[in-house]
Amino acid sequence: MKMENFGSSAFSLLRIWLFGILGCYKCRNHVSLHDDIISKAFQGRNGRAFLFTHVMNIVVGAKEDRTLMTGLHTVADAHCGDCNEVLGWKYERAYEPTQKYKEGKFILEKSKIVKENW
């Protein structure tokens, strides 16, 4: 598994202060900023999910092909870097041309994240 930790610069610290943090629902580990949500109109395994440009403190699992609502994708589960809870997945590859915008982005399930510092 590979640790994804985007946004640990001084600029990101300012963004944390300005925009609010999202954390793992189990251990409260900071996993993203509210400002990094691209869309709230996604479906996860357990209900509503959000598409993110950046995440932090996430461990990415092995890549696998999955047939999702929008077709075949290569994805990797996204685990909390502290407690290892599966929070969503990373889009590694989209096979449909209309879905290419998802590549390199993350889905985090709404039920698996909580608001911090709001």
C-alpha positions as CSV (number, residue, x, y, z in Angstrom):
1,M,0.0,0.0,0.0
2,K,1.1,3.5,-0.8
3,M,0.5,6.5,1.5
4,E,-1.1,9.5,-0.2
5,N,-0.4,12.8,1.6
6,F,-1.2,15.7,-0.6
7,G,-1.2,19.2,0.7
8,S,1.3,19.4,3.6
9,S,2.8,22.8,2.6
10,A,2.4,26.1,4.4
11,F,-0.3,27.0,1.8
12,S,-2.3,24.0,2.9
13,L,-2.1,25.0,6.5
14,L,-3.7,28.3,5.6
15,R,-6.4,26.4,3.7
16,I,-7.1,24.2,6.7
17,W,-7.6,27.3,8.8
18,L,-9.9,28.9,6.2
19,F,-12.0,26.0,4.9
20,G,-12.5,23.3,7.4
21,I,-11.2,19.8,7.8
22,L,-12.8,16.4,7.1
23,G,-11.7,13.5,9.2
24,C,-12.1,9.7,9.4
25,Y,-15.3,8.9,11.3
26,K,-13.6,6.3,13.4
27,C,-10.4,7.9,14.6
28,R,-10.8,11.6,13.4
29,N,-7.5,11.5,11.4
30,H,-7.6,14.5,9.0
31,V,-8.2,13.1,5.5
32,S,-9.2,16.1,3.4
33,L,-10.3,19.7,3.2
34,H,-13.9,20.7,2.5
35,D,-12.5,23.0,-0.3
36,D,-11.2,19.9,-2.1
37,I,-14.6,18.5,-2.8
38,I,-15.3,18.6,-6.6
39,S,-18.8,17.0,-6.5
40,K,-21.3,15.8,-3.9
41,A,-23.3,13.9,-6.5
42,F,-21.6,10.5,-6.3
43,Q,-22.7,7.1,-5.0
44,G,-20.4,5.0,-2.8
45,R,-20.8,1.4,-1.5
46,N,-22.9,2.6,1.4
47,G,-24.8,5.6,0.0
48,R,-23.8,9.1,-0.8
49,A,-20.1,9.9,-1.6
50,F,-18.0,12.9,-2.5
51,L,-15.4,13.3,-5.3
52,F,-12.2,15.0,-4.1
53,T,-9.2,16.5,-5.9
54,H,-6.8,16.0,-3.0
55,V,-6.7,13.8,0.2
56,M,-4.1,13.4,2.9
57,N,-3.2,10.7,5.4
58,I,-4.7,8.1,3.1
59,V,-3.2,4.7,2.3
60,V,-4.0,3.4,-1.2
61,G,-4.5,-0.4,-1.6
62,A,-4.0,-2.6,-4.6
63,K,-5.4,-1.7,-8.0
64,E,-8.4,-3.7,-9.3
65,D,-10.9,-3.4,-12.1
66,R,-14.5,-2.8,-10.9
67,T,-17.7,-2.2,-12.7
68,L,-19.3,0.8,-11.2
69,M,-22.4,2.8,-12.1
70,T,-20.6,4.6,-14.8
71,G,-18.8,1.7,-16.3
72,L,-15.5,-0.2,-15.9
73,H,-12.8,1.6,-13.9
74,T,-9.4,0.6,-12.3
75,V,-9.7,1.7,-8.7
76,A,-7.8,1.2,-5.4
77,D,-9.4,1.3,-2.0
78,A,-8.5,4.3,0.1
79,H,-7.8,3.5,3.7
80,C,-7.4,5.9,6.7
81,G,-3.7,6.2,7.4
82,D,-4.2,5.8,11.1
83,C,-6.9,3.2,11.7
84,N,-6.9,1.5,8.2
85,E,-10.7,1.9,7.8
86,V,-11.8,1.8,4.1
87,L,-13.1,5.3,3.4
88,G,-13.6,5.1,-0.3
89,W,-11.4,4.6,-3.4
90,K,-9.0,6.2,-5.8
91,Y,-9.8,6.2,-9.5
92,E,-6.6,5.0,-11.2
93,R,-8.1,4.5,-14.7
94,A,-11.4,5.1,-16.5
95,Y,-12.1,3.1,-19.6
96,E,-14.9,5.4,-21.0
97,P,-13.7,8.6,-22.5
98,T,-16.4,10.6,-20.7
99,Q,-15.1,9.3,-17.4
100,K,-11.4,10.2,-17.8
101,Y,-11.8,13.3,-15.6
102,K,-12.0,11.0,-12.6
103,E,-8.5,9.6,-13.0
104,G,-6.3,10.4,-10.0
105,K,-9.2,11.6,-7.9
106,F,-10.7,10.1,-4.8
107,I,-14.2,9.1,-3.7
108,L,-14.8,9.4,0.1
109,E,-18.1,8.1,1.4
110,K,-20.2,10.6,3.4
111,S,-20.9,8.1,6.1
112,K,-17.1,7.5,6.6
113,I,-16.0,11.1,7.1
114,V,-16.9,13.8,9.7
115,K,-16.5,17.6,9.8
116,E,-13.7,18.9,12.1
117,N,-12.9,22.6,13.1
118,W,-16.1,24.1,11.7
